[in-house]
């Protein structure tokens, strides 16, 4: 199902584990050279919602007393806010510094994430290689989203399902960001068949990443 430019800016879905989808069937996409997108909130890519649990992967740019900023593999600028309750895993909180590769999970509001967890990816590239392998297309003003899919797409009608938060949503986002990073996962929708759709914003494609009930990515479109 094609998700037009509005969905590319407004929101999309992601999924889980790379072995689940045949990434060789998707075209390679340059994931680093595009104007900085300015994502907005959900607008038709699924059920409407207030800020929901989601996340993003990227490289830390600047660090402050309240958190940090980072850039995804497709050039999306993300502002991360931390509190005393934010949990850092993979390394100590001191490792969250300029140049570090991190996965951030928390409440997403456009390009802002109130972090529940920051996962330091030692030796990581901010998701650049995975985004390229998945064929992620960076947002470009005026460029429509392609009508294509990779892997297995559940029986799904855009707009259906129930938005979920908490531990289950975090697992789905982590799975999706491991395979199809580059955008911001702004919500997770549970489908009638038990699968999850991770909605992705700020890229031209893909907008929906599908994760099965075992948190394995099975396809994206």
C-alpha positions as CSV (number, residue, x, y, z in Angstrom):
1,X,0.0,0.0,0.0
2,X,1.4,3.3,-1.0
3,X,1.9,5.8,1.7
4,X,2.3,9.2,0.1
5,X,4.7,12.0,1.0
6,X,2.4,13.1,3.8
7,X,2.9,9.7,5.5
8,X,6.7,9.9,4.9
9,X,6.7,13.1,6.9
10,X,4.0,12.2,9.3
11,X,4.8,8.6,10.4
12,X,5.5,5.0,9.4
13,X,6.1,1.5,10.7
14,X,9.1,-0.7,11.5
15,X,9.8,-4.3,12.4
16,X,12.3,-6.7,14.0
17,X,15.1,-9.1,13.0
18,X,17.0,-9.0,9.8
19,X,16.9,-12.7,9.1
20,X,13.1,-12.5,8.8
21,X,13.1,-10.5,5.5
22,X,15.0,-11.0,2.3
23,X,16.9,-7.7,2.2
24,X,18.6,-8.7,-1.0
25,X,15.3,-8.1,-2.8
26,X,15.3,-4.4,-1.8
27,X,17.3,-1.8,-3.6
28,X,20.2,-0.3,-1.9
29,X,19.6,3.3,-0.9
30,X,22.0,6.1,0.1
31,X,21.1,6.8,3.7
32,X,23.2,9.8,4.5
33,X,22.7,12.5,1.9
34,X,19.4,14.4,2.1
35,X,18.3,17.7,3.6
36,X,17.5,17.5,7.3
37,X,13.8,16.3,7.5
38,X,11.4,18.0,9.8
39,X,9.1,15.2,10.9
40,X,5.6,16.0,12.3
41,X,3.1,13.9,14.2
42,X,0.9,11.1,12.9
43,X,-1.5,12.1,10.1
44,X,-3.1,9.1,8.5
45,X,-0.4,6.4,8.7
46,X,-2.4,4.5,11.3
47,X,-4.7,5.2,14.3
48,X,-4.3,8.7,15.7
49,X,-2.6,9.0,19.0
50,X,-1.0,11.3,21.5
51,X,2.8,10.9,21.8
52,X,3.5,7.1,22.1
53,X,6.3,4.8,22.9
54,X,8.8,4.4,20.1
55,X,12.5,5.1,19.4
56,X,15.3,5.7,17.0
57,X,18.9,4.8,16.3
58,X,21.7,7.3,15.5
59,X,25.0,8.9,16.2
60,X,25.3,11.3,19.1
61,X,26.0,14.9,18.0
62,X,26.0,17.0,21.2
63,X,25.5,16.3,24.9
64,X,24.0,18.5,27.6
65,X,22.8,18.2,31.2
66,X,19.3,17.4,30.0
67,X,20.2,14.8,27.4
68,X,21.7,14.9,23.9
69,X,21.0,15.3,20.2
70,X,21.7,12.6,17.6
71,X,21.4,12.1,13.8
72,X,19.9,9.0,12.2
73,X,21.4,7.2,9.2
74,X,19.1,9.2,6.9
75,X,20.0,12.6,8.4
76,X,17.1,13.0,10.8
77,X,17.9,15.2,13.8
78,X,16.5,13.9,17.1
79,X,16.5,15.6,20.5
80,X,16.7,13.2,23.4
81,X,15.7,14.2,26.9
82,X,17.0,12.1,29.9
83,X,15.9,12.0,33.5
84,X,17.2,10.3,36.6
85,X,15.0,7.4,35.7
86,X,16.5,6.9,32.2
87,X,18.4,3.6,32.1
88,X,21.6,3.3,30.1
89,X,22.7,-0.2,28.9
90,X,25.5,-1.6,26.8
91,X,28.0,0.8,28.6
92,X,28.0,3.4,31.3
93,X,26.2,6.7,30.9
94,X,29.6,8.3,30.3
95,X,29.8,6.5,27.0
96,X,26.9,8.5,25.7
97,X,29.1,11.2,24.1
98,X,29.7,12.7,20.7
99,X,30.2,10.1,18.0
100,X,28.6,7.2,20.0
101,X,26.1,4.9,18.3
102,X,22.9,4.6,20.4
103,X,19.4,3.2,20.3
104,X,16.9,5.3,22.2
105,X,13.6,4.0,23.5
106,X,10.9,6.2,25.1
107,X,8.0,8.5,24.4
108,X,8.2,10.0,20.9
109,X,6.7,13.4,20.1
110,X,7.7,14.2,16.5
111,X,11.6,14.5,16.5
112,X,11.8,14.5,20.3
113,X,12.2,11.4,22.5
114,X,11.8,11.4,26.3
115,X,14.2,8.5,26.9
116,X,13.3,5.5,29.0
117,X,16.3,3.6,27.9
118,X,19.5,4.4,26.0
119,X,21.4,1.4,24.5
120,X,25.0,2.2,23.7
121,X,26.1,0.2,20.6
122,X,29.8,-0.2,21.0
123,X,31.4,0.0,17.6
124,X,28.1,0.7,16.0
125,X,27.5,2.9,13.0
126,X,24.2,4.5,14.0
127,X,22.3,2.0,11.8
128,X,23.9,3.1,8.5
129,X,24.7,-0.4,7.2
130,X,21.3,-1.9,8.2
131,X,19.5,1.1,6.6
132,X,21.4,0.6,3.4
133,X,20.7,-3.1,3.4
134,X,17.0,-2.6,4.0
135,X,16.8,0.0,1.2
136,X,15.6,2.8,3.4
137,X,14.9,6.0,1.4
138,X,15.7,9.3,3.1
139,X,13.0,12.0,3.1
140,X,13.2,14.4,0.2
141,X,10.7,17.2,-0.2
142,X,8.4,16.7,-3.1
143,X,9.4,13.0,-3.7
144,X,6.6,10.5,-3.4
145,X,7.0,7.2,-1.5
146,X,7.5,4.2,-3.8
147,X,4.8,1.5,-3.9
148,X,6.8,-1.6,-2.9
149,X,7.2,-4.1,-0.1
150,X,9.8,-6.5,1.2
151,X,9.2,-9.9,2.9
152,X,5.9,-11.0,4.3
153,X,3.2,-8.4,4.8
154,X,0.4,-9.4,7.1
155,X,-3.3,-9.0,6.2
156,X,-3.4,-5.4,7.1
157,X,-5.6,-2.3,6.4
158,X,-3.9,1.0,7.1
159,X,-5.5,2.6,10.1
160,X,-6.5,-0.6,11.9
161,X,-5.1,-2.1,15.1
162,X,-4.5,-0.9,18.7
163,X,-1.7,1.4,19.8
164,X,0.4,-0.2,22.6
165,X,3.0,1.1,25.0
166,X,5.3,-0.3,27.5
167,X,7.6,-3.3,27.4
168,X,5.9,-5.0,24.4
169,X,6.2,-1.8,22.4
170,X,9.8,-1.4,23.3
171,X,10.6,-5.0,22.1
172,X,8.9,-4.3,18.8
173,X,10.7,-1.1,18.3
174,X,14.1,-2.6,19.2
175,X,13.5,-5.4,16.6
176,X,12.4,-2.9,13.9
177,X,15.3,-0.5,14.5
178,X,17.8,-3.4,14.3
179,X,16.7,-4.2,10.8
180,X,15.2,-1.0,9.3
181,X,16.7,2.0,11.1
182,X,17.0,5.5,9.7
183,X,13.7,6.9,10.6
184,X,11.9,7.5,13.9
185,X,9.5,4.8,15.2
186,X,6.7,7.0,16.6
187,X,4.2,4.3,17.7
188,X,3.5,0.5,17.7
189,X,0.2,-0.9,16.6
190,X,-0.9,-4.4,17.6
191,X,-2.8,-6.1,14.7
192,X,-5.7,-8.5,14.9
193,X,-3.5,-11.5,13.9
194,X,-1.1,-10.8,16.8
195,X,1.6,-9.1,14.7
196,X,2.9,-5.6,15.4
197,X,3.3,-2.7,13.0
198,X,6.0,-0.3,13.9
199,X,5.2,3.1,12.4
200,X,8.0,5.1,11.0
201,X,8.3,8.8,10.3
202,X,10.7,11.1,8.6
203,X,11.7,8.8,5.7
204,X,10.2,8.4,2.2
205,X,10.2,4.6,2.6
206,X,9.4,2.3,4.3
207,X,6.6,3.5,6.4
208,X,5.5,0.2,8.0
209,X,7.7,-2.4,9.5
210,X,5.9,-5.6,10.5
211,X,7.1,-7.7,13.5
212,X,5.6,-11.1,14.4
213,X,4.5,-12.1,17.9
214,X,8.0,-13.5,18.6
215,X,9.4,-10.0,17.8
216,X,11.0,-11.0,14.5
217,X,10.8,-8.6,11.6
218,X,8.9,-10.3,8.7
219,X,8.5,-7.5,6.2
220,X,8.3,-3.8,5.5
221,X,6.6,-1.5,3.0
